[in-house]
Amino acid sequence: MIKTENLGKRYGRLDAVAALDLRVAPGQVMALLGPNGAGKTTSMRMIAGFLRPSSGRATVCGHDVVREPLAARRALGYLPEGAPSYGEFSVAEFLAFAARVRGLTGIPGARRMDETVERLQLQPVLAQGIETLSKGYRRRVCLAQALLHDPPALILDEPTDGLDPNQQREVHALIRGMARDRAIIVSTHALDEVRAVCNRVAILARGRLRVEGTPAELEARSRYHRAVSFHAPASALARELLARQPEVETVELDPIDGRVTVFPREGADIFPVVVKLLAEQRVRVEELQLERGRLEDVFRHVTDDAEDAACAA
C-alpha cells in the first residue's frame, strides 16, 4: 500500500534523502528510526505529498503522489510532526472542518466523527479551543483528523509524543487494532514503542536506508543476541571462570546495577554452560535471562557506522 522507489530529496549539494526503497504492505506497521537529521520527516512528507521529490517516486495504494496527488491523499491519513492544527477552532469545529474537507457529510460523516471522537476519548474537550489544549490533547486531536476518513494507509510522526503512559498504551492499542488491514509507518524515538506496535523496522542514517527487517531479525544482529545476563552478588569468581569457557567471548559487569552479561562466541549456545557453572559454584542468581538482542544496540551500531563512513569520505 505504501511504496517508494529510489526516492530522494536534494537541497543544493546535500542529499536529505537518497535512493530510498520501502515497501509497507497491509498488516504491517513499519517503524522508521534514525537520529535527528537522518531524513525520516523528509521521507514521510514526500510520501504524504507535502514535499516534491527530487528523484524517484512514491505511491500510496497504487497512486503516484506527484501525478495523482488527490487520489493518493484520499488513501492516506497523516499525523505530521508537531501535530499542527487551527488554534482558533474548537476541537469540534476543527474535526467538522476536517470531515467536510474529506467529503464526509450528512449522517455518515457525523457517525465517523462520533466514532473517532470516542476512539480517541476527546469528549471532554470537544467544546474547548485547540490553542488551550495540552500538548497531549493536541496530538490526539491531530491523530483524530488523520483517522476520520478511515484510510487504508497511515503515516504517524511521533504519535505518542506528549502523551502520558496511560494514553501511550491506548494509542498503541489503537495502532495495533488498525494494523490488521492497513499499511502504517510510525516514526518514533522510543524503542519501547517499536516493540509495542511494530512488526517491521527501517533505520535511516544520513539520508539513506541502512537496514530493514523484522524486530527479531534486527535483534539477531545485536551483540547481545543469545547473550546471558544475570544479577548475582559476590560473583567475581564466577565471572572469572565464565570468561575462561571456550564458548564465551567476554564477560561484562555493569558498574551501575551490578548486572553481569556473558557474551557468546559466534554460533555458540552458552545458556547451559552458564547455568551449569553457576550451579557448580553455588552462586545465588537473580533474574537469569537469555537475551534476544537489543534494538538500541543495533541502532547505535548502524548509525555510528554511517557517521564514521561520512567522516572518512
C-alpha angles and dihedrals in degrees: 000000000000117000136166126188121194088330115183143167121198128190108192105302094343121098104209087178125009133188095339115183115182133161122191115180130193110285093029126114108193120199112214106206134179143122120276109292094023093123101257098128092040090053093049093047090053092049090048091051096244094112124042114231120238090213141003125020144265127208133192114201089342095309117122107232092220101039097035103026098156095047090048092049092048088059094047137074113200130194104188128207110280094017096253119205141146108285095197091062125084115237091256092049093048094050092045089052091049090049093052091048088053091051094251107143139148122014096336090053093048091048092051091048092050091048092049094046090051093045092054095036095237097145094106093058103035093112094040123103113253092229089061095053126106118252091256094053092046089055092049091050091051090047088052092057089051091055100040096096094044095239123199091223130045136190114194119185108199094333095184099041108135095011123125119240094265092050090046091056090049092052091046090053090048092052092047090051093049093046095074093088104008138082111232134185116196122189112201144151092207110094090191086063090055091055091045100053115003131090096178130045130197121184120202126193128176091354098306135101106248103176138357134183145098118315089252092052091051093045088054088062091058121102085231092063107124092356116140122229132186143156117236127160116229094011100143094118092047090051091052093049092047091052089058094057113110092227093055123090098186144331122226132191120208104227092206105051099013094238115157120217121193114200120205128224112250111294095004124133104215102167096093090043092055094044093049095048094047090050092049091051091045091232114173103230131197124198100358106193138180104217118227092196134273125259091204089059092052091045092052093046095048096046094043090052090052091051092048091050091050092050091049090052 
